Amino acid sequence: MKINRAFKTELNPNNQQRGAFMQHAGTARFVYNWALADRIERYEAGDPTNLYEQKLRFNALKDEQFPWIRKTTAYCTIEEAFRHLDTAYKNFFRRVKQGKAEKGFPRFKSRKRSISSFTMRGRIHIERGRIKLPSPRYGDSIGWVRLKERDYLPTTGVKILSVNISEKAGRWFASVQVEMDIPDTESGTSEPIGIDLGIKTLAVCSDGTTFENPKPLAQQERKLKRLQREFARRQRGSKNREKTKRKIARCHAKIANIRKHALHNASYYVTAKTKPSTVVVEDLNVKGMMANRHLAKAVADASFGELRRQIEYKGQWYGVDVVVADRFYPSSKTCSGCGSKKPLLRLDERTFVCEKCGMIIDRDLNAALNLASLVNGVNRETHGDCLRS
């Protein structure tokens, strides 16, 4: 089976290569903004345009108005910037039609707000410990760029589609998208697993495995507040203000990395490690939970949507069926032993006590067992309509 997969790793560029990265990222941002302004102007004039027409107009005036582009930037970077704008433009109007976004246009990219990044296609070569990127037709080439991690990027048996170079907190990363063949895996052989998501504990599986919520934002919040107060005191335009800004960026990057590590551990366990026949996850109303000002920060820090996304695509890789329980299925209120349902279960009740059969069990584990039972036949007769792929 052929799949598209991305491998992201950190680069170790020299100062000249860092400068070339910044030039390419600046050009990609400039072309994106030029194309967006052109789209808006022609849309308001009643003469909508498309990607092909835009590229023809840009190439006609590029050498006269923007001669620096040809000398500093690979042509594939410009092509990808146009494609990104075309995708963003279409997606935005699709969301407007669906009522998910307000009327208007996509936002312009700011040098201060946007993450420096650009995408390249073409002659990309990968060897052990280094990667070679396409170069401009004229001017200095980037050449081979060292990697901080060896033997992670695939070198054989794959077709390299593109590479995205991005900067985060002063560190440069390469995300290589490849087309690769993976063996057709047989369906999982072990029992189905139900996963109950929560804030106190990130995930509780029906086999008794728990994944603690690292709460990275709560751990770093005190330091983050101190840095933000320091940033507010600094004089605008000063070097000390830029230093504090970089400290804040590094702190946010650390928070994101801790969160990603916990999510990948949980999603890998329930798919590749245990190889269950089916994984049942909850369909949480995250948007409604975010409306609660007491829970919003904790819910955002847990990142339930990202965990579900990882489980879904890793399930496809490893032959595990992923189904979603109905949002209104009472997994926490139902006894996993006798099936009786409690009329009321407060949030502070962390232990489930069944009044009918007398079973005492952890609240989250009880919910996970109920989710798993939806596919192994125990509750299918009464709750068979609570599952969807």
Secondary structure, 3 states (H helix, E strand, C coil): CEEEEEEEEEEECCHHHHHHHHHHHHHHHHHHHHHHHHHHHHHHCCCCCCHHHHHHHHHHHHHHHCCHHHHHCCHHHHHHHHHHHHHHHHHHHHHHHCCCCCCCCCCCCCCCCCCCEEEECCCCEEECCEEECCCCCCCCCCCEEEECCCCCCCCCCEEEEEEEEEEECCEEEEEEEEEEECCCCCCCCECCEEEEECCCEEEEECCCCEEECCCHHHHHHHHHHHHHHHHHHCCCCCHHHHHHHHHHHHHHHHHHHHHHHHHHHHHHHHHHHCCECEEEECCCCHHHHHCCCCCHHHHHHHCHHHHHHHHHHHHHHCCCEEEEECCCCCCCCECCCCCCECCCCCCCCCEEECCCCCCEEEHHHHHHHHHHHCCCCCCHHHHHHHEEC
